[in-house]
């Protein structure tokens, strides 16, 4: 039995050891972690992060040797953590270098549409990643805001809504983007309707009520994709926090046509766990669930943040999530670059807003002063899942004996069983892994992560 252990406080990551299976007697009752592979749940799509312009800009600053290391450590399963899933953005987002769109202001016919901007940083970044990814790199794209002229607040910032007269135009914008990326050799498999559709942020954002999102899919986005020969493109709804994931899905699916057309429900972690909400979506609608964005502040303790990721992933996958797409793949030591998240003011429609600086953490950071790549504990904690759980794996059942050990298990297409364990205890804890009546005793270090291959 192979075991991979990480103990961030000791700067110990992916330490490989071997334990003889069955080293505890079958009748053992205490410290049991049960694994039941006869119970099969959702299929796993993959793991990855976001190819934002900021991440791509940081990548472009690396030396050739650093780029190779970065790509191997993320996208190779043998030499890294096996990322095979990703997200990018339509128009600019908060982690772009500045504000941009693909058309000139007022161009309702989209005659000036061009993704030339993305050819500098984003597209080369994605294409390099594709070369290192053994699996197909599955990509989805999300808009943060339509161009300002299409919105009722005449700004890409602070929410605002899509004007009625631009809804079909905006739907065709998605289609043009997908086709333009395809010409560059990049397949966009799915789109979210809107990033965080009820957020009115100081950066790019656009408000959609449940009725707005349902109507846009039914009357504009789905028909336009069909008309453009893109009926195979999958649609992801919500793409926001979990506290309303069930309510939002229920309201959008009040149209059977929309329910049938939508492939997945995306969720973020910023409002808390709400894992049961995802279970309700699964039980009621049976749709794919995807974690489409998570991150913490650059000012957070990276070890504590890594543990938060571990809790999140265990909770998400135990409640029918099929894939993880983390936020930025690569940020600076200051959590950027970013625009319009800096301390200062933003004026929208005559109203002045005070903004606070808000850099984000990432699994890998680039120190712009020392020119070093920094692999944070987040990288390794995600890797305890992504390196070992293959695309097409199914989650299987586990039980645990105490709340300080988080567990989730998977059965890979090759038949191997992957058990992920995380301890949040301040002391050593026993863990007797029991599978098919074979009991194997392990010891979990304080605040550690462990992947066991059965």
C-alpha positions as CSV (number, residue, x, y, z in Angstrom):
1,X,0.0,0.0,0.0
2,X,1.6,3.3,-1.1
3,X,1.1,6.4,1.0
4,X,1.9,10.0,0.2
5,X,2.1,12.4,3.1
6,X,2.4,16.2,3.4
7,X,3.0,18.0,6.7
8,X,3.3,21.8,5.9
9,X,4.6,22.8,9.3
10,X,7.6,20.5,8.7
11,X,7.9,21.6,5.1
12,X,7.3,18.0,4.1
13,X,5.4,17.3,0.9
14,X,4.4,14.1,-1.0
15,X,6.7,11.9,1.1
16,X,6.2,8.4,-0.3
17,X,6.2,5.4,2.0
18,X,4.9,1.8,1.7
19,X,2.9,0.0,4.4
20,X,2.0,-3.7,4.4
21,X,-1.7,-4.0,3.9
22,X,-3.4,-5.9,6.6
23,X,-1.0,-5.0,9.4
24,X,-4.0,-4.6,11.8
25,X,-6.3,-7.4,12.9
26,X,-9.6,-7.6,11.0
27,X,-11.7,-7.3,14.2
28,X,-10.2,-3.9,15.1
29,X,-13.0,-1.4,16.1
30,X,-11.2,1.8,17.0
31,X,-9.8,4.4,14.6
32,X,-11.5,2.9,11.6
33,X,-11.8,4.6,8.2
34,X,-14.0,2.4,6.1
35,X,-13.8,2.4,2.3
36,X,-16.7,0.8,0.3
37,X,-16.1,0.6,-3.4
38,X,-19.5,-1.0,-4.1
39,X,-21.1,2.4,-3.8
40,X,-20.3,4.5,-6.9
41,X,-21.3,8.1,-7.2
42,X,-20.4,10.9,-9.6
43,X,-17.7,10.6,-12.3
44,X,-14.8,13.0,-12.0
45,X,-14.0,15.4,-14.8
46,X,-10.7,16.8,-13.6
47,X,-8.7,19.5,-11.7
48,X,-7.2,22.8,-12.7
49,X,-7.1,26.5,-12.5
50,X,-7.8,29.8,-14.4
51,X,-5.8,31.1,-17.3
52,X,-6.3,34.7,-16.5
53,X,-4.4,37.5,-18.2
54,X,-2.7,38.2,-14.9
55,X,-1.6,34.6,-14.6
56,X,-0.5,34.6,-18.3
57,X,1.5,37.8,-17.8
58,X,3.3,36.3,-14.9
59,X,4.0,33.2,-16.9
60,X,5.5,35.4,-19.7
61,X,8.0,36.8,-17.2
62,X,9.5,33.4,-16.5
63,X,12.7,32.1,-18.0
64,X,12.4,29.2,-20.4
65,X,13.7,26.9,-17.7
66,X,11.1,28.2,-15.2
67,X,8.3,27.8,-17.7
68,X,9.2,24.2,-18.3
69,X,9.3,23.6,-14.5
70,X,6.0,25.4,-14.0
71,X,4.2,23.5,-16.8
72,X,5.6,20.1,-15.6
73,X,4.6,20.8,-12.0
74,X,1.1,21.7,-12.9
75,X,0.1,19.6,-16.0
76,X,2.3,16.5,-15.9
77,X,1.0,13.7,-13.7
78,X,4.4,12.0,-13.5
79,X,6.4,15.1,-12.5
80,X,3.6,17.3,-11.2
81,X,0.0,17.3,-10.0
82,X,-1.8,16.4,-13.3
83,X,-4.0,19.4,-14.0
84,X,-6.4,18.8,-16.9
85,X,-9.2,21.3,-16.5
86,X,-9.2,25.1,-16.8
87,X,-11.0,28.4,-17.2
88,X,-10.5,31.6,-19.0
89,X,-12.4,34.8,-19.4
90,X,-14.4,36.5,-22.2
91,X,-13.3,40.2,-22.2
92,X,-11.4,41.4,-19.2
93,X,-11.8,40.4,-15.6
94,X,-10.4,41.7,-12.3
95,X,-7.3,39.7,-12.9
96,X,-6.5,41.4,-16.2
97,X,-3.9,44.0,-16.7
98,X,-6.6,46.6,-17.5
99,X,-10.1,46.8,-18.9
100,X,-10.7,45.6,-22.4
101,X,-13.4,44.1,-24.7
102,X,-13.2,42.4,-28.1
103,X,-15.2,45.1,-29.9
104,X,-15.2,48.8,-30.3
105,X,-17.8,50.8,-28.3
106,X,-21.2,50.9,-30.0
107,X,-20.4,48.0,-32.4
108,X,-23.8,46.2,-32.2
109,X,-23.0,44.1,-35.4
110,X,-19.7,42.9,-33.9
111,X,-17.8,43.9,-37.1
112,X,-14.7,44.9,-35.0
113,X,-14.7,41.7,-33.0
114,X,-11.1,40.5,-32.4
115,X,-9.3,38.4,-29.7
116,X,-6.0,40.0,-30.8
117,X,-5.4,41.1,-27.2
118,X,-5.4,37.5,-25.9
119,X,-2.7,36.5,-28.4
120,X,-0.1,38.3,-26.4
121,X,-0.4,36.4,-23.1
122,X,-3.4,34.2,-22.6
123,X,-3.4,32.1,-25.8
124,X,0.4,31.2,-25.7
125,X,0.0,30.3,-22.1
126,X,-2.9,27.9,-22.8
127,X,-1.1,26.4,-25.8
128,X,2.0,25.7,-23.8
129,X,-0.1,24.0,-21.1
130,X,-1.8,21.8,-23.7
131,X,1.7,20.4,-24.7
132,X,2.3,19.2,-21.1
133,X,-1.2,17.8,-20.4
134,X,-1.4,14.1,-21.0
135,X,-5.2,14.2,-20.9
136,X,-7.2,16.6,-23.1
137,X,-7.2,20.0,-21.4
138,X,-10.9,20.7,-20.9
139,X,-11.5,24.5,-20.9
140,X,-14.6,26.6,-20.1
141,X,-14.9,30.4,-20.5
142,X,-16.7,33.0,-18.4
143,X,-17.6,36.6,-19.0
144,X,-17.3,39.1,-16.2
145,X,-19.1,41.9,-18.0
146,X,-20.4,42.7,-21.5
147,X,-19.0,45.9,-23.0
148,X,-20.1,49.1,-21.3
149,X,-22.3,50.2,-24.1
150,X,-24.5,47.1,-23.8
151,X,-25.3,47.7,-20.1
152,X,-27.8,49.9,-18.4
153,X,-25.2,51.6,-16.1
154,X,-22.9,52.3,-19.1
155,X,-20.0,50.7,-17.2
156,X,-18.3,47.4,-16.9
157,X,-18.0,47.9,-13.1
158,X,-20.5,47.8,-10.2
159,X,-23.0,45.4,-11.7
160,X,-25.5,46.9,-14.0
161,X,-27.6,44.7,-16.3
162,X,-27.5,43.8,-20.0
163,X,-29.8,46.0,-22.0
164,X,-32.7,44.2,-23.7
165,X,-31.7,45.4,-27.2
166,X,-28.3,43.8,-26.8
167,X,-29.2,40.4,-25.6
168,X,-29.0,38.6,-29.0
169,X,-25.8,40.6,-29.8
170,X,-24.3,39.5,-26.5
171,X,-25.2,35.8,-27.2
172,X,-23.4,36.1,-30.6
173,X,-20.4,37.5,-28.8
174,X,-20.0,34.1,-27.0
175,X,-20.2,32.3,-30.3
176,X,-17.6,34.6,-32.0
177,X,-15.3,34.1,-29.1
178,X,-15.6,30.3,-29.2
179,X,-14.9,30.2,-32.9
180,X,-12.0,32.7,-32.7
181,X,-10.4,30.5,-30.0
182,X,-10.9,27.4,-32.2
183,X,-9.0,29.1,-35.0
184,X,-6.1,29.5,-32.6
185,X,-6.2,25.7,-31.9
186,X,-8.0,26.0,-28.5
187,X,-11.2,24.2,-27.9
188,X,-13.7,25.9,-25.5
189,X,-15.9,23.1,-24.3
190,X,-18.3,25.0,-22.1
191,X,-19.3,28.5,-21.1
192,X,-20.8,30.0,-17.9
193,X,-23.5,32.5,-18.5
194,X,-22.0,35.0,-16.1
195,X,-19.3,35.1,-13.4
196,X,-21.0,35.8,-10.1
197,X,-24.3,37.1,-11.5
198,X,-25.6,38.7,-8.3
199,X,-22.3,40.5,-7.4
200,X,-22.0,44.2,-7.9
201,X,-18.2,44.4,-7.7
202,X,-15.8,47.3,-8.0
203,X,-14.4,45.4,-11.0
204,X,-16.1,43.9,-14.0
205,X,-19.5,42.5,-13.1
206,X,-23.0,42.2,-14.5
207,X,-26.3,41.4,-12.6
208,X,-28.6,38.6,-13.7
209,X,-31.7,37.7,-11.7
210,X,-32.7,34.0,-11.9
211,X,-35.4,35.1,-14.5
212,X,-32.7,37.0,-16.4
213,X,-30.4,34.0,-16.6
214,X,-33.2,31.6,-17.6
215,X,-34.6,34.0,-20.3
216,X,-31.1,34.7,-21.7
217,X,-30.4,31.0,-22.1
218,X,-33.8,30.1,-23.5
219,X,-34.4,33.0,-25.9
220,X,-30.9,34.0,-26.9
221,X,-27.9,31.9,-25.9
222,X,-29.1,28.5,-26.7
223,X,-30.8,29.5,-30.1
224,X,-27.7,31.4,-31.1
225,X,-25.3,28.5,-30.3
226,X,-27.6,26.3,-32.3
227,X,-27.7,28.8,-35.2
228,X,-23.9,29.1,-35.2
229,X,-23.3,25.4,-35.3
230,X,-22.2,25.3,-31.7
231,X,-25.0,23.2,-30.2
232,X,-22.3,20.9,-28.7
233,X,-21.1,23.7,-26.4
234,X,-22.1,23.0,-22.8
235,X,-23.8,25.7,-20.7
236,X,-23.0,26.2,-17.0
237,X,-25.3,28.2,-14.8
238,X,-24.9,30.1,-11.5
239,X,-21.0,30.3,-11.2
240,X,-21.4,31.9,-7.8
241,X,-21.5,31.1,-4.1
242,X,-23.1,28.0,-2.6
243,X,-25.6,29.5,-0.2
244,X,-28.1,29.9,-3.0
245,X,-27.0,27.1,-5.3
246,X,-30.2,25.1,-4.9
247,X,-32.7,28.1,-5.0
248,X,-31.0,29.5,-8.0
249,X,-31.0,26.2,-9.9
250,X,-34.6,25.6,-9.1
251,X,-35.7,29.0,-10.4
252,X,-33.7,28.7,-13.6
253,X,-35.0,25.2,-14.2
254,X,-38.6,26.3,-14.0
255,X,-38.3,26.1,-17.8
256,X,-37.9,22.5,-18.8
257,X,-36.2,23.6,-22.0
258,X,-33.5,25.4,-20.1
259,X,-33.1,22.5,-17.7
260,X,-32.6,20.1,-20.6
261,X,-30.1,22.5,-22.3
262,X,-28.0,23.2,-19.2
263,X,-25.1,20.8,-18.5
264,X,-23.8,21.9,-15.1
265,X,-24.1,24.1,-12.1
266,X,-21.0,26.1,-11.1
267,X,-20.2,27.1,-7.5
268,X,-17.7,29.2,-5.6
269,X,-16.7,29.0,-1.9
270,X,-16.8,32.6,-0.7
271,X,-20.0,32.4,1.4
272,X,-19.2,29.3,3.3
273,X,-19.5,25.5,3.1
274,X,-23.2,24.9,2.2
275,X,-22.2,21.4,1.0
276,X,-25.8,20.1,1.5
277,X,-27.0,22.6,-1.1
278,X,-25.0,20.8,-3.7
279,X,-26.4,17.5,-2.6
280,X,-29.9,19.0,-3.0
281,X,-29.2,20.1,-6.5
282,X,-27.9,16.6,-7.3
283,X,-30.9,14.8,-5.7
284,X,-33.5,17.1,-7.4
285,X,-32.0,17.6,-10.8
286,X,-29.0,15.2,-11.3
287,X,-26.9,17.9,-13.0
288,X,-23.1,18.0,-13.1
289,X,-21.7,20.1,-10.2
290,X,-18.4,22.0,-10.7
291,X,-16.3,24.1,-8.4
292,X,-15.6,26.9,-10.8
293,X,-13.6,29.3,-8.5
294,X,-11.9,29.4,-5.1
295,X,-9.1,31.5,-3.7
296,X,-8.0,33.3,-0.5
297,X,-6.3,36.6,0.2
298,X,-2.6,36.9,-0.3
299,X,-2.4,38.1,3.3
300,X,-3.8,34.7,4.6
301,X,-1.5,32.2,6.2
302,X,-0.8,29.8,3.4
303,X,-0.8,26.7,5.7
304,X,-4.2,27.6,7.1
305,X,-5.5,28.4,3.6
306,X,-4.2,25.0,2.3
307,X,-6.2,23.3,5.1
308,X,-9.3,25.3,4.0
309,X,-8.8,23.9,0.5
310,X,-8.6,20.4,1.9
311,X,-11.8,20.8,3.8
312,X,-13.5,22.3,0.7
313,X,-12.4,19.6,-1.7
314,X,-13.5,16.8,0.7
315,X,-16.8,18.5,1.2
316,X,-17.4,19.3,-2.4
317,X,-16.5,15.8,-3.7
318,X,-18.5,14.1,-1.0
319,X,-21.5,16.1,-2.2
320,X,-21.4,15.3,-5.9
321,X,-19.0,17.9,-7.3
322,X,-17.3,16.5,-10.4
323,X,-14.4,18.8,-10.9
324,X,-12.3,21.6,-9.4
325,X,-11.2,24.8,-11.2
326,X,-9.2,26.9,-8.8
327,X,-8.7,30.6,-9.5
328,X,-5.4,32.1,-10.9
329,X,-2.8,29.6,-11.8
330,X,0.1,32.0,-11.1
331,X,0.2,35.3,-9.2
332,X,3.0,37.6,-7.9
333,X,4.1,37.7,-4.3
334,X,1.6,40.6,-3.9
335,X,-1.3,38.6,-5.3
336,X,-1.5,40.2,-8.7
337,X,-1.2,42.0,-11.0
338,X,-4.8,43.1,-10.9
339,X,-6.7,46.2,-11.9
340,X,-9.4,48.1,-10.1
341,X,-8.9,46.1,-7.0
342,X,-6.3,48.6,-5.7
343,X,-7.0,51.0,-2.9
344,X,-8.7,54.2,-4.3
345,X,-12.0,55.2,-5.7
346,X,-14.3,54.1,-8.5
347,X,-17.0,56.3,-10.0
348,X,-20.0,54.7,-11.7
349,X,-23.0,56.7,-12.8
350,X,-21.9,59.7,-10.7
351,X,-21.5,57.6,-7.5
352,X,-18.0,57.4,-6.0
353,X,-17.0,54.1,-4.3
354,X,-14.1,53.6,-1.9
355,X,-12.1,50.4,-2.8
356,X,-9.6,48.4,-0.7
357,X,-6.6,46.6,-2.1
358,X,-7.3,42.9,-2.5
359,X,-4.6,40.6,-3.9
360,X,-5.3,36.9,-4.1
361,X,-3.3,33.8,-3.2
362,X,-2.5,31.1,-5.8
363,X,-1.0,27.6,-5.6
364,X,2.2,28.9,-7.3
365,X,3.5,32.4,-6.8
366,X,6.2,34.3,-8.8
367,X,8.4,36.5,-6.6
368,X,9.0,39.5,-8.8
369,X,11.9,40.6,-6.6
370,X,13.9,37.4,-6.3
371,X,12.6,36.0,-9.7
372,X,11.8,32.7,-8.0
373,X,8.8,30.4,-8.3
374,X,7.2,29.6,-4.9
375,X,5.2,26.4,-4.5
376,X,2.8,27.1,-1.7
377,X,1.1,24.5,0.6
378,X,-2.1,25.0,-1.5
379,X,-0.4,23.5,-4.5
380,X,0.4,20.3,-2.6
381,X,-3.0,20.0,-0.9
382,X,-4.8,20.2,-4.2
383,X,-2.2,17.8,-5.6
384,X,-3.2,15.2,-3.0
385,X,-6.3,14.9,-5.1
386,X,-5.4,15.9,-8.7
387,X,-2.1,13.9,-9.0
388,X,-3.8,10.6,-8.1
389,X,-7.5,10.9,-9.2
390,X,-7.8,10.2,-12.9
391,X,-10.4,11.6,-15.2
392,X,-13.3,9.2,-15.3
393,X,-12.8,8.1,-11.7
394,X,-15.9,7.7,-9.6
395,X,-16.3,8.7,-6.0
396,X,-16.9,5.8,-3.7
397,X,-18.1,5.7,-0.1
398,X,-16.2,6.2,3.1
399,X,-17.0,6.5,6.8
400,X,-14.8,8.0,9.5
401,X,-14.5,7.7,13.2
402,X,-13.9,11.4,14.2
403,X,-14.6,14.9,12.9
404,X,-10.9,15.9,12.9
405,X,-10.2,13.5,10.0
406,X,-11.7,14.5,6.6
407,X,-12.0,11.7,4.1
408,X,-13.0,11.1,0.4
409,X,-12.3,8.2,-1.8
410,X,-12.3,7.4,-5.6
411,X,-12.0,4.4,-7.9
412,X,-9.9,5.1,-10.9
413,X,-10.6,3.7,-14.4
414,X,-7.6,1.4,-14.0
415,X,-9.2,-0.1,-10.8
416,X,-6.9,1.6,-8.3
417,X,-8.5,3.0,-5.1
418,X,-7.5,6.5,-4.0
419,X,-8.3,7.5,-0.4
420,X,-7.6,11.1,0.6
421,X,-7.3,11.8,4.4
422,X,-6.7,15.2,6.1
423,X,-6.2,15.7,9.8
424,X,-7.0,19.1,11.4
425,X,-6.0,17.9,14.8
426,X,-3.1,19.4,16.9
427,X,-2.0,15.8,17.8
428,X,-1.2,12.6,16.1
429,X,-4.3,10.5,15.3
430,X,-4.6,6.8,14.4
431,X,-6.3,5.8,11.2
432,X,-7.1,2.2,10.5
433,X,-8.0,1.9,6.8
434,X,-10.5,-0.9,6.3
435,X,-11.3,-2.1,2.8
436,X,-12.7,-5.5,1.9
437,X,-12.2,-6.6,5.5
438,X,-8.5,-5.8,5.3
439,X,-7.4,-3.4,8.1
440,X,-4.2,-1.4,7.7
441,X,-3.0,0.9,10.5
442,X,-1.6,4.3,9.8
443,X,-0.7,7.3,11.9
444,X,-1.7,10.8,10.8
445,X,0.6,13.7,11.8
446,X,-1.0,16.9,13.2
447,X,-2.4,19.1,10.5
448,X,-1.4,16.8,7.6
449,X,-2.7,15.5,4.4
450,X,-2.3,11.9,3.2
451,X,-3.2,10.1,0.0
452,X,-3.4,6.3,0.2
453,X,-3.4,4.1,-2.9
454,X,-5.2,0.8,-2.2
